[in-house]
Amino acid sequence: MRRLVAPLGALGGLVRVTEPGGTPPVTVGGGVALRGAETTVDLASAQVRSAFELAALQAEGSSRIEGPGGYRDHTERWLEAFGLGVRLSPTRFEVRPGPVPPGRYAVPGDPSSAAYLWALAAMRRGAAVTTPDVSLNPGRIGFLQILEAFGAEIAAEVTGSLLGDPVGTVTVRGRGLFATEVGGELATAALDELPLVAVLGALAEGITVVGGAAELRAKESDRIVSTVDMVRALGGGAEPTEDGFVVVGTGFLEPGRVETEGDHRIAMAAAVAAAGVDGEVQIADAAVAGVSWPGFYEAVEGLWSLP
């Protein structure tokens, strides 16, 4: 949680992490007037930037935030559409305080959720899936680039926009899987989908390498460790690295039991992996998938049972 303390503190917020390791509980003080400020963050995190920006809406005076590129910029696009902010550069944003206008807003489909359906199609030669009305925000479609590198056929069409976010239809067709390498801004843009990359890498031909993803260690679990453990639990070959992992593609996975470590992304990736297994896959604490997608297993089963 320390990554939040400095940006919010710059606004005058009273935030204190009480554990030596920087984990919750967190103490937040009230009764203070926030003031406009400038801050720089050292990681491409939409969550950190959004926390600062939403707090800055309530400050006296404008605020600016700067940091590495590759983050998911939904919040900034919406604030700009509301007239509450302006992009000063690709990585620098200014917040202009004021109330968010009340109203009824449509929310596009989530690419991080659609990714599991896309992966199911990519892993089976000749299969296809189409997802309409999904966000095509440039910071959210890195996984589609990765699928294309794996060998899948991708068709994406922008059909409209919602408050600055492009929305459209995506179709993914499986054509066989071939190992790839993921790193840099592409790893950042597909951070939540990297456990899926490990699954596809295990089912591909060759060695798949993921790097530049040290942020995985600060998710709901240490996702470098839990992703490698998932692949190994299903008979695959995987090794952790400091900022990612290496997966040896054998073209198949085996029955086994996956420990989710309470992480919805691991549970969901394991369900996709099960589609490539001839036998039973057990997912511990499988209900954790409901954190991001209630009804996930029913949706997957619906696709799975199609001819």
C-alpha positions, 0 to 999 in steps of 0.5 A: 500500500505504500505506493498510495501513501506518497501521492495521496499525501501530496494532496494533504491526505492523512494516510498511514500504513501500519504494517512494516511490510507495507500491507493493510491495515491502513489508517486514513484521517479525515477532516482535512482540506485537500490541496492541489499538488504535483506527483510522480509515480514510478510504475504504470498503475491505473489504480494508483493514478486513479486514486490520486485523480479521484481524490484530486477532484475534491482538492482546492486547485488543479493537480498533475500526475506523471509516470511511466506509460502503458497504464490503463487510462479509463479514468483519465478519458472519462475525466477529460470527457467530463471537463474535469481534466486534460492530458498534457502529454501521453503520460502527464495528466491534469485534474481540474477539481469539481463534481462528477455530473450525475447521470446514467452511464453505459459501461463497455465489456471488460477486455480482461474478462473477455480474454478468457473467452478469447484464449479458449478460442485461440487454443483450439484450431478452428474454434472462434468466439466473438465478443461485441460491445467490448472496450478497445481502449489501447491500454487494454488490448495488449492480450490481443497482440499476444494472441496474434503472436501465438498464431491466432487470427484476430479481427477487431472493429471499433463500432462506437465510443463511450466517454472517450473510450473506443468500443467494438467487436472482437473475433478470435479464431484458433490456428494452432499455438506457437511460442512467443515472448512478452515484455516491455509495455506489452507485458504492462498492457496485458498484466492481468492476462499473463496467467493466461499467457502461461496456459497458452504457452504450455499448450504451444510449440516452443518456449514462451518467455514473459518478462518486465512484469515484476508488478505481478508480485503485488497482485492478489497473490504473488502471480509469478509464483502462483502462475508457475505453480498452476502450470506445474500442478497440471504437469507443465514445465514452468520456471519463475524469474525475477520479473516473469516466468518461462514456460516450456510448451509441450502441447498438452496439460495433465489432470491435477489440482490447482491452488488459487491462493485466493486469486480470481485470475488464477482460478479463471486461468485454470478453468481455461487450462482445463479445456486443454486437459484430457481428464479432471482439473480441480480448482481450489476455492473456485468461487473466487472467480466471482470477484471479477465475473459472477457466472464465469463458469457458466459462461465458459461451460456454455462455450465449451458445450458448443459443437 
